[in-house]
Amino acid sequence: MKANRSQLFSCLLLLKSVLAFTLQNVPVKKESRTTSLFMAVWSDMKAVQDYQDFLSSGRQELDLAKDGPAVIIRPVDDTTPLANCLVEMGMGDDMVLTPGHDLPATVGGSSEYPIYITLPPYQLRYFLMNLPDSYKDHVDDFVFFSGGPVYGNIEDVLKERGYCRDKMTQVVIGGLRIAPNSRPQDLSVNLGLDSNGEPKMANECAACGKWSGGVAERLQRSTIPCATDFYREWRRKMWERNVMDACFHLVGAVRDQPTTLKDVSLYYSAEASDMVWEMSQLLRGWRALTLLFGFEERMFGTAEMQGGETPCKLDDTMYPYIWGNQVFLQSKMFCEYLAYAKLEKGLLPNSAVKERIDADFQSHMRKGNLRADGVV
């Protein structure tokens, strides 16, 4: 009996070893799935290659252009003070032109120079559509401005001409106020220290592109802080400023009493915060863009510390460039405020604002790995 038990036990051990060896050598079929998360990744191999080239070069910093003689394009009616301010911040060798005039062959002895285009958005589109021949070889030298109630968001205008790209110079000037004597005033805000002991700044000017270094140098020489960024980071800052301008002015403009940006940050913060966060979500889906961390703190800090003298208002002329872009009009809350401003308050009389029903907001935009209706 003991011998039989020993033989049985030996057979079981042998069978276990054979099975273990067999399972280890059985090929396992791996499922190949393409998830919606993978399909939602936005990548740019050129940007990756540019960064790798910079790292392999051994340089510590990017080579930035220096400030020098420039051409400044101002409106024919001289309605914007920015052109005069740029001349004031320059070194006395700039040339000021109006649309329709040909570019000079050289400025200050150089055939390569920045071209500051200070036209407001509602004049910019026509100007770009009717460029004189002398401009066409200098497209990469254009410098565009955005941000604030005068210049708004011109991304859609530039996209029509293919001008939204890495090397195109663009500047956010929301942190700049121009005094009556054309001197610049700094509107940047210090929000205290971060966890590393560094100052947390908000509402600073920022530039990107070929002439970003020259722009920053010109502003910094007049004590106006100006960051130099890669295009993708700059674009986040530009949209952050646009979201603030659109939401804070809209929330404040519908009040019965005159309201400033500071009032909105102090007394209507819940409404403004809800609207701002809704915009941040929409930007992810519609523009593949995520606002920089801490955007809400920066917006409210800027409004509270620098918005005490800025009345909230809605401007028909600037409606397409601040409030009327496709991203913001996907927000039900935003559209309800716009409709109330027009139909009940009589604001924006010349803008195409209409009431929208719930069905207008039944978007199938992807949110994470799922569509809004729950379908993978």
C-alpha positions as semicolon CSV with decimal commas, in nm:
position;residue;x (nm);y (nm);z (nm)
1;M;0,000;0,000;0,000
2;K;0,283;0,237;0,091
3;A;0,458;0,155;-0,240
4;N;0,144;0,234;-0,438
5;R;0,103;0,567;-0,259
6;S;0,465;0,658;-0,329
7;Q;0,426;0,573;-0,700
8;L;0,104;0,780;-0,719
9;F;0,270;1,077;-0,555
10;S;0,565;1,055;-0,798
11;C;0,328;1,046;-1,096
12;L;0,147;1,358;-0,972
13;L;0,474;1,550;-0,936
14;L;0,579;1,445;-1,289
15;L;0,242;1,552;-1,435
16;K;0,266;1,892;-1,258
17;S;0,614;1,954;-1,401
18;V;0,502;1,862;-1,754
19;L;0,203;2,097;-1,737
20;A;0,413;2,387;-1,604
21;F;0,669;2,342;-1,884
22;T;0,395;2,325;-2,148
23;L;0,217;2,642;-2,029
24;Q;0,541;2,837;-2,028
25;N;0,596;2,759;-2,396
26;V;0,243;2,826;-2,518
27;P;0,242;3,154;-2,718
28;V;0,006;3,408;-2,566
29;K;-0,200;3,606;-2,812
30;K;-0,189;3,976;-2,728
31;E;-0,490;4,185;-2,814
32;S;-0,421;4,483;-3,035
33;R;-0,660;4,763;-2,963
34;T;-0,664;5,125;-3,064
35;T;-0,822;5,322;-2,785
36;S;-0,985;5,659;-2,820
37;L;-0,726;5,793;-2,575
38;F;-0,448;5,708;-2,821
39;M;-0,641;5,853;-3,109
40;A;-0,687;6,177;-2,916
41;V;-0,313;6,243;-2,885
42;W;-0,198;6,556;-3,074
43;S;0,169;6,547;-3,165
44;D;0,403;6,754;-3,376
45;M;0,721;6,577;-3,482
46;K;0,874;6,903;-3,600
47;A;0,845;7,050;-3,250
48;V;1,007;6,737;-3,104
49;Q;1,288;6,752;-3,360
50;D;1,349;7,123;-3,293
51;Y;1,378;7,053;-2,921
52;Q;1,614;6,758;-2,978
53;D;1,830;6,973;-3,206
54;F;1,849;7,239;-2,937
55;L;1,954;6,985;-2,671
56;S;2,218;6,830;-2,896
57;S;2,365;7,172;-2,979
58;G;2,491;7,212;-2,623
59;R;2,359;7,567;-2,597
60;Q;2,222;7,681;-2,263
61;E;1,968;7,924;-2,408
62;L;1,797;7,988;-2,739
63;D;1,945;8,250;-2,967
64;L;1,707;8,547;-2,950
65;A;1,697;8,839;-3,188
66;K;1,806;9,179;-3,060
67;D;1,596;9,494;-3,071
68;G;1,680;9,726;-3,357
69;P;1,532;9,943;-3,632
70;A;1,181;9,835;-3,729
71;V;0,891;9,923;-3,952
72;I;0,568;10,002;-3,765
73;I;0,237;9,978;-3,951
74;R;-0,029;10,199;-3,795
75;P;-0,393;10,259;-3,898
76;V;-0,458;10,535;-4,145
77;D;-0,682;10,711;-3,893
78;D;-0,426;10,651;-3,615
79;T;-0,696;10,514;-3,382
80;T;-0,461;10,296;-3,174
81;P;-0,187;10,442;-2,954
82;L;0,027;10,127;-2,973
83;A;0,225;10,251;-3,275
84;N;0,328;10,570;-3,095
85;C;0,415;10,367;-2,785
86;L;0,642;10,134;-2,984
87;V;0,820;10,435;-3,131
88;E;0,859;10,580;-2,782
89;M;1,013;10,254;-2,658
90;G;1,246;10,229;-2,959
91;M;1,585;10,389;-3,015
92;G;1,478;10,657;-3,260
93;D;1,547;10,471;-3,585
94;D;1,205;10,316;-3,658
95;M;0,998;10,391;-3,966
96;V;0,620;10,439;-3,938
97;L;0,401;10,350;-4,237
98;T;0,030;10,310;-4,309
99;P;-0,133;10,030;-4,512
100;G;-0,075;10,065;-4,885
101;H;0,279;10,201;-4,860
102;D;0,563;9,982;-4,986
103;L;0,829;9,856;-4,750
104;P;1,176;10,008;-4,775
105;A;1,464;9,795;-4,901
106;T;1,656;9,860;-4,579
107;V;1,589;10,011;-4,237
108;G;1,883;10,135;-4,036
109;G;2,115;9,976;-4,291
110;S;1,964;9,627;-4,254
111;S;1,756;9,444;-4,512
112;E;1,606;9,220;-4,241
113;Y;1,389;9,394;-3,983
114;P;1,072;9,333;-3,782
115;I;0,742;9,471;-3,908
116;Y;0,516;9,563;-3,618
117;I;0,154;9,551;-3,737
118;T;-0,053;9,755;-3,491
119;L;-0,380;9,742;-3,685
120;P;-0,689;9,644;-3,482
121;P;-0,840;9,305;-3,573
122;Y;-1,127;9,448;-3,779
123;Q;-0,869;9,613;-4,011
124;L;-0,612;9,333;-4,001
125;R;-0,801;9,084;-4,219
126;Y;-0,838;9,331;-4,509
127;F;-0,474;9,436;-4,477
128;L;-0,349;9,076;-4,501
129;M;-0,573;9,004;-4,798
130;N;-0,432;9,302;-4,990
131;L;-0,063;9,297;-4,912
132;P;0,157;9,496;-5,154
133;D;0,419;9,290;-5,336
134;S;0,699;9,438;-5,124
135;Y;0,552;9,265;-4,816
136;K;0,537;8,915;-4,956
137;D;0,909;8,844;-4,910
138;H;0,893;8,968;-4,549
139;V;0,604;8,760;-4,416
140;D;0,828;8,587;-4,160
141;D;0,916;8,931;-4,020
142;F;0,558;9,023;-3,931
143;V;0,483;9,093;-3,564
144;F;0,119;9,059;-3,455
145;F;-0,044;9,178;-3,134
146;S;-0,331;9,030;-2,934
147;G;-0,486;9,050;-2,589
148;G;-0,698;9,303;-2,405
149;P;-1,004;9,497;-2,526
150;V;-0,825;9,655;-2,825
151;Y;-0,664;9,351;-2,992
152;G;-0,857;9,051;-2,858
153;N;-0,794;8,710;-3,014
154;I;-0,678;8,712;-3,379
155;E;-0,600;8,339;-3,412
156;D;-0,879;8,277;-3,664
157;V;-0,772;8,578;-3,872
158;L;-0,414;8,454;-3,890
159;K;-0,516;8,095;-3,963
160;E;-0,691;8,209;-4,279
161;R;-0,351;8,314;-4,418
162;G;-0,147;8,031;-4,264
163;Y;0,026;8,266;-4,020
164;C;-0,026;8,062;-3,701
165;R;0,306;7,883;-3,687
166;D;0,614;7,852;-3,470
167;K;0,834;8,113;-3,634
168;M;0,567;8,381;-3,670
169;T;0,614;8,651;-3,407
170;Q;0,311;8,717;-3,189
171;V;0,279;8,924;-2,874
172;V;0,022;8,926;-2,593
173;I;0,006;9,282;-2,458
174;G;-0,264;9,243;-2,194
175;G;-0,009;9,349;-1,932
176;L;0,058;9,683;-2,101
177;R;-0,131;10,008;-2,055
178;I;-0,049;10,309;-2,271
179;A;-0,064;10,649;-2,104
180;P;-0,189;10,961;-2,288
181;N;0,173;11,065;-2,344
182;S;0,237;10,730;-2,522
183;R;0,450;10,600;-2,236
184;P;0,394;10,233;-2,137
185;Q;0,271;10,133;-1,794
186;D;0,320;9,788;-1,642
187;L;0,002;9,599;-1,545
188;S;0,165;9,274;-1,438
189;V;0,066;9,136;-1,097
190;N;0,269;8,967;-0,823
191;L;0,055;8,704;-0,650
192;G;0,313;8,618;-0,383
193;L;0,559;8,329;-0,367
194;D;0,511;7,977;-0,497
195;S;0,619;7,657;-0,320
196;N;0,977;7,708;-0,444
197;G;0,997;8,061;-0,310
198;E;0,974;8,216;-0,656
199;P;0,733;8,505;-0,726
200;K;0,408;8,406;-0,894
201;M;0,349;8,659;-1,171
202;A;0,030;8,716;-1,368
203;N;-0,079;8,933;-1,659
204;E;0,270;8,967;-1,804
205;C;0,328;9,039;-2,170
206;A;0,465;8,745;-2,369
207;A;0,615;8,700;-2,715
208;C;0,698;8,406;-2,939
209;G;0,852;8,356;-3,280
210;K;1,143;8,494;-3,481
211;W;1,154;8,845;-3,331
212;S;1,041;8,757;-2,979
213;G;1,378;8,854;-2,832
214;G;1,370;9,198;-2,993
215;V;1,013;9,258;-2,877
216;A;1,096;9,154;-2,520
217;E;1,409;9,371;-2,516
218;R;1,214;9,675;-2,634
219;L;0,947;9,630;-2,366
220;Q;1,189;9,540;-2,088
221;R;1,393;9,852;-2,162
222;S;1,081;10,045;-2,060
223;T;1,036;9,829;-1,745
224;I;0,757;9,620;-1,899
225;P;0,809;9,247;-1,819
226;C;0,781;9,030;-2,129
227;A;0,841;8,655;-2,145
228;T;0,982;8,480;-2,453
229;D;0,808;8,149;-2,511
230;F;0,773;7,870;-2,762
231;Y;0,457;7,905;-2,966
232;R;0,257;7,638;-2,781
233;E;0,316;7,789;-2,438
234;W;0,253;8,139;-2,573
235;R;-0,075;8,022;-2,724
236;R;-0,196;7,903;-2,383
237;K;-0,123;8,246;-2,237
238;M;-0,304;8,418;-2,522
239;W;-0,618;8,207;-2,475
240;E;-0,603;8,257;-2,098
241;R;-0,618;8,632;-2,154
242;N;-0,903;8,594;-2,404
243;V;-1,105;8,379;-2,162
244;M;-1,061;8,640;-1,890
245;D;-1,157;8,932;-2,117
246;A;-1,464;8,752;-2,249
247;C;-1,600;8,607;-1,925
248;F;-1,529;8,885;-1,677
249;H;-1,658;9,161;-1,903
250;L;-1,970;8,962;-1,988
251;V;-2,052;8,879;-1,625
252;G;-2,005;9,241;-1,522
253;A;-2,172;9,412;-1,818
254;V;-2,518;9,263;-1,752
255;R;-2,545;9,425;-1,406
256;D;-2,785;9,710;-1,338
257;Q;-2,508;9,924;-1,189
258;P;-2,172;10,009;-1,350
259;T;-1,933;9,724;-1,268
260;T;-1,556;9,696;-1,291
261;L;-1,339;9,389;-1,337
262;K;-1,245;9,416;-0,970
263;D;-1,615;9,408;-0,874
264;V;-1,659;9,087;-1,072
265;S;-1,368;8,921;-0,892
266;L;-1,502;9,024;-0,551
267;Y;-1,882;9,002;-0,578
268;Y;-1,961;8,779;-0,878
269;S;-1,677;8,532;-0,845
270;A;-1,897;8,220;-0,847
271;E;-2,050;8,308;-1,185
272;A;-1,717;8,408;-1,334
273;S;-1,546;8,095;-1,202
274;D;-1,811;7,861;-1,344
275;M;-1,788;8,027;-1,683
276;V;-1,408;8,026;-1,689
277;W;-1,387;7,655;-1,601
278;E;-1,643;7,570;-1,868
279;M;-1,428;7,752;-2,123
280;S;-1,119;7,562;-2,014
281;Q;-1,298;7,233;-2,083
282;L;-1,420;7,348;-2,422
283;L;-1,072;7,456;-2,528
284;R;-0,947;7,101;-2,479
285;G;-1,195;6,963;-2,726
286;W;-1,220;7,244;-2,979
287;R;-0,861;7,372;-2,991
288;A;-0,660;7,083;-2,841
289;L;-0,535;7,330;-2,581
290;T;-0,505;7,312;-2,203
291;L;-0,473;7,633;-2,003
292;L;-0,167;7,658;-1,783
293;F;-0,197;7,541;-1,422
294;G;-0,325;7,813;-1,188
295;F;-0,512;8,009;-1,454
296;E;-0,807;8,086;-1,225
297;E;-0,585;8,237;-0,956
298;R;-0,408;8,451;-1,215
299;M;-0,733;8,577;-1,368
300;F;-0,893;8,670;-1,038
301;G;-0,570;8,820;-0,904
302;T;-0,531;9,034;-1,215
303;A;-0,892;9,151;-1,205
304;E;-0,876;9,237;-0,835
305;M;-0,540;9,412;-0,838
306;Q;-0,549;9,587;-1,176
307;G;-0,919;9,598;-1,271
308;G;-1,048;9,861;-1,029
309;E;-1,058;10,127;-1,300
310;T;-1,162;9,903;-1,589
311;P;-1,539;9,911;-1,647
312;C;-1,700;9,595;-1,781
313;K;-1,838;9,654;-2,130
314;L;-1,935;9,475;-2,449
315;D;-1,818;9,619;-2,780
316;D;-1,994;9,546;-3,110
317;T;-1,676;9,613;-3,308
318;M;-1,470;9,367;-3,106
319;Y;-1,746;9,107;-3,060
320;P;-1,604;8,861;-3,321
321;Y;-1,257;8,880;-3,164
322;I;-1,342;8,852;-2,794
323;W;-1,687;8,696;-2,744
324;G;-1,795;8,557;-3,081
325;N;-1,547;8,279;-3,149
326;Q;-1,671;7,925;-3,207
327;V;-1,528;7,787;-2,882
328;F;-1,710;8,023;-2,648
329;L;-2,039;7,986;-2,835
330;Q;-2,044;7,616;-2,742
331;S;-2,102;7,715;-2,378
332;K;-2,467;7,721;-2,276
333;M;-2,397;7,948;-1,981
334;F;-2,200;8,191;-2,196
335;C;-2,471;8,206;-2,463
336;E;-2,742;8,265;-2,202
337;Y;-2,550;8,566;-2,072
338;L;-2,495;8,695;-2,426
339;A;-2,866;8,662;-2,509
340;Y;-2,963;8,837;-2,186
341;A;-2,716;9,119;-2,258
342;K;-2,862;9,176;-2,604
343;L;-3,234;9,109;-2,554
344;E;-3,280;9,241;-2,201
345;K;-3,004;9,496;-2,161
346;G;-2,987;9,630;-2,516
347;L;-2,614;9,563;-2,545
348;L;-2,441;9,446;-2,865
349;P;-2,718;9,592;-3,088
350;N;-2,525;9,526;-3,411
351;S;-2,398;9,177;-3,331
352;A;-2,567;8,854;-3,440
353;V;-2,658;8,718;-3,097
354;K;-2,964;8,495;-3,069
355;E;-3,125;8,273;-2,811
356;R;-3,034;7,907;-2,841
357;I;-3,221;7,598;-2,728
358;D;-3,081;7,300;-2,539
359;A;-3,059;7,094;-2,858
360;D;-2,799;7,338;-2,990
361;F;-2,557;7,219;-2,723
362;Q;-2,595;6,842;-2,780
363;S;-2,233;6,806;-2,879
364;H;-2,063;6,473;-2,946
365;M;-1,725;6,617;-2,863
366;R;-1,489;6,363;-2,711
367;K;-1,432;6,393;-2,337
368;G;-1,145;6,175;-2,223
369;N;-1,196;5,825;-2,365
370;L;-1,569;5,860;-2,423
371;R;-1,795;6,074;-2,631
372;A;-2,043;6,299;-2,457
373;D;-2,320;6,046;-2,528
374;G;-2,121;5,764;-2,359
375;V;-2,023;5,580;-2,677
376;V;-1,661;5,460;-2,686
